[in-house]
Amino acid sequence: MMSSVFLRRFFSRTLNGPWNFIAGERCSPVDSSGTMKVTEPATGQLLCDIPISGPNEIDRAVSSAKAAFKDWSNFSPRERGNHLTRAAEIIKNNLEDIASLEVKDTGKAIWEARIDVSSCADAFEYYGGIAPTLVGQHIPLPNGSFAYVTREPYGVVAGIGAWNFPIQTCVWKAAPALASGNTFVYKPSQFTPVNAVVLGEILDSAGVLKGAYNVVQGEGDSGSMLCDHPDVGKLSFTGSVSTGTKVMNAGAKGIKAVTLELGGKSPLVIFEDADIVNSVKGALMANFLSQGQVCSNGTRVFVHKKILKPFTELLLKQTKKLKIGDPFQEDVTVGATIHEAHARKVLQYIEEAKKEGAKVLYGGERIQMSGKFSEGWYLSPCILTNVNHTMKVVEEEVFGSVLCLLEFESEEEAIQLANQTRFGLAGAVFTKDIQRAHRVSKQIEAGSVWINTYNLYPTEVPFGGYKMSGIGRENGTWSLDNFTQTKTVYVEMGDVDCGPLYSED
């Protein structure tokens, strides 16, 4: 079992590489087109230099996965599940160290990172437990004949992840893929490379077959080469719509199965009978976790006209209480934005909204930190009012802590406005009227709808989007449908009946 001391030693050497993980070992690429300079968001200082994997390295990783597939797919589901359950225990026993690495990678608050890492243990435990339930179906046919249907893995699965939840994004793909008998090659975001490699060490320690899980580091070209590789049978991507389109095109070229978890511009609808305190809590969870860098965020907050004033007053009061600073401090609620370019993009959305007539009720500025944090980009959570659906800040995914406050008067209007978007990842309804809650939830065009809460992701529950927010689902048993393909075998128990095609004459 991997100890906490081991992980601390691993971290001390991680920053010096090697950074890829192939065939059960950390390694340097056999070819590289340069290096990526990765900064620590909290300080803005260099965290590490990472070689970019070239085509030969991508081929080496895929070949490793392909070779391992022959044996891994022949493990019984229970055997595979046992290894994943062991990985869950390792993560639990080393949660604090892994969470600290996640803070280094992302700049998010330590208490959030703990939740993310804990959810990874949940995922391995869940898929390890249900792996033995991967069974087929027997279908009786006339005259004693029958058919049976089996679930079979695709082979090598390529995963490409996002930088906002780096280890969680990886595990949400790796756990069901491995449980289903696939092998896995993962390319993490170039901004958050650390924990994908740590996960390789964890899985190896848990006894997962060497080569079943692999990591290659790189930028867009590395991801493209991985998606285009002829030995990859399945693509799973989390990220932006623009990159998701490229992944889908790559899948189309190779007729490969594709799962996409993309962006969102989700609605949070608060009716006049809603509990105002819980509604404000929901709005905070829907906008200000991880510096607003959450795809499912409910950034369009629709509040009934009758309660808009008291809701806004309490929201403003609570937002002002949020503490910005060192993400390793337990009382800090707002950490650092991932990097300068993204922070400037968020600030530009706010400036354009102001030019279009929006009013900044609070925040929306860079907070200049001191000492070692002076080069980090810390943004104050922003509340915008006097906004409408003609504004970019309301229509486009900002991916930052920018809450747009809108009002409505009728249920019909709320539903119409909620669905006025090309996205459909999530949404929420706050009301004490349970009939209304279910009625409105049914009409919101989104893959996930919360009632009287927001941004919860239990492993047992599927997650994914409608419209341009993606294809397929992650988590729950539904994820297994995306990592397996069915085979039907027909069994004829009598003579072949081909009608007039065959004659005894």
Protein Blocks (a to p, Z undefined) as FASTA:
>chain_A
ZZfklmmmmmmmmmnopfbdeehiacddfbdcbdcddddfklopafbdcddddfklmmmm
mmmmmmmmmmmmmpcfklmmmmmmmmmmmmmmmmmmmmmmmmmmnopafklmmmmmmmmm
mmmmmmmmmmmmmccdddddeehiacddddddfbjadddddfklmmlmmmmmmmmmmmno
pacdddddfklmmlmmmmmmmmmmnopaehjaccddddfklmmmmmmpmkbcbdcddddf
klmmmmmmmmmmnopacdddddddddddddfkbcfklmmmmmmmmmmgghhpafklcfbc
cddfklmmmmmmmmmmmmmmpccddfkbmkbcbdcdfblklmmmmmmmmmmmmmnopacf
bgjiacddehjllmpccddddddehiafkbfklmpcfkpacddddddfbfklmmmmmmmc
fbdfbccdddfblklmmmmmmmpccfbdcehiahiacfklccddehjlogcjeejjklmm
mmcccddddddfbdcdehjmbcfZZ
